[in-house]
Amino acid sequence: MNILQRIQIALFKEKAKRKIFTAALSNVQHPDLYPATEPDAVHFKHFGLIGDIIYAIPAMKALALEKKIHLHLHINQKSLYRKDMKHANQGKILTEKSVEMLAPLLLAQPEFAVCDALTDQRVDYDLDIFREYPFDYNTNHICRWYFHTYGVSADLGKPWLQVNPDTSFNNEIVIARSFRYRAPGIRYDFLQAYPNITFVGLPEEYEDLKKAIPSLKYKKVNHFLELAQVIAGSRFFIGNQSFPFALAEGLKAKRILELCFECPNVIPEGAHAYDFCYQPQFEKIVKELYENTKS
């Protein structure tokens, strides 16, 4: 196949995608962009994924303005993951346990007044409506999905989470690596040469990475506020496109993202932000960040 044929095929595919998008968009019921709200509170609904909730916070703040945020989580909805993709909630997106783990973190934020399970509470903004739009959600920045839906914006280079760092981790490289969203060809075994490395995440994820890093330690947390404090207090954080990296991004901790080329919808912004999808560059970033970060 010559270059002209490739260009012709690419143009055909682009025209087909535009046609499908336009047809689907004509059937979208746009949300109310100016709903009536209570004088001192704005109510939001979200069914997860749990990392998406963190990435929705800038939009919630922009929509709530000076009012308090009441977040109602729609639990026990069917998982969006394929059956072969491991996930802690066993076929559910959010559970009651998810709410228990998330609430301490969100209620530690000054803008939040409520984080609970959805029952019959009022809902001013449905944060799941973005899924009704025919956008390619393997691309762009997850935060901006909500911006597109409700016509708001925020400076994503600034922190949108705040916690008291756990200073006992000041000398630790903290890592999280889910089974999902791994970049092909990436190895972590070179990290065995670095002292003081701690894993946060699921026990089975830890056991998997420990094969490459035998000295790897494990930190169990009681809730996500504690997890955020560990990440904020770390020497720096390494993660792939999973929930712990969402925390690191919201905190603007020193962070390194393992980028999945198939789904590049997490975009580090602001200071101390790195991402990689190739091994030599990964090792370079770790080396330079380690040498330039005080223990």
Secondary structure as GFF3:
##gff-version 3
##sequence-region A 1 295
A	DSSP	alpha_helix	3	25	.	.	.	ID=ss1
A	DSSP	beta_strand	41	46	.	.	.	ID=ss2
A	DSSP	alpha_helix	50	64	.	.	.	ID=ss3
A	DSSP	beta_strand	68	73	.	.	.	ID=ss4
A	DSSP	alpha_helix	96	107	.	.	.	ID=ss5
A	DSSP	beta_strand	112	117	.	.	.	ID=ss6
A	DSSP	beta_strand	125	126	.	.	.	ID=ss7
A	DSSP	three_ten_helix	129	132	.	.	.	ID=ss8
A	DSSP	alpha_helix	142	150	.	.	.	ID=ss9
A	DSSP	three_ten_helix	167	169	.	.	.	ID=ss10
A	DSSP	beta_strand	173	176	.	.	.	ID=ss11
A	DSSP	three_ten_helix	189	193	.	.	.	ID=ss12
A	DSSP	beta_strand	197	199	.	.	.	ID=ss13
A	DSSP	alpha_helix	203	210	.	.	.	ID=ss14
A	DSSP	beta_strand	217	218	.	.	.	ID=ss15
A	DSSP	alpha_helix	224	233	.	.	.	ID=ss16
A	DSSP	beta_strand	236	240	.	.	.	ID=ss17
A	DSSP	alpha_helix	243	251	.	.	.	ID=ss18
A	DSSP	beta_strand	255	258	.	.	.	ID=ss19
A	DSSP	beta_strand	273	276	.	.	.	ID=ss20
A	DSSP	alpha_helix	279	292	.	.	.	ID=ss21
###
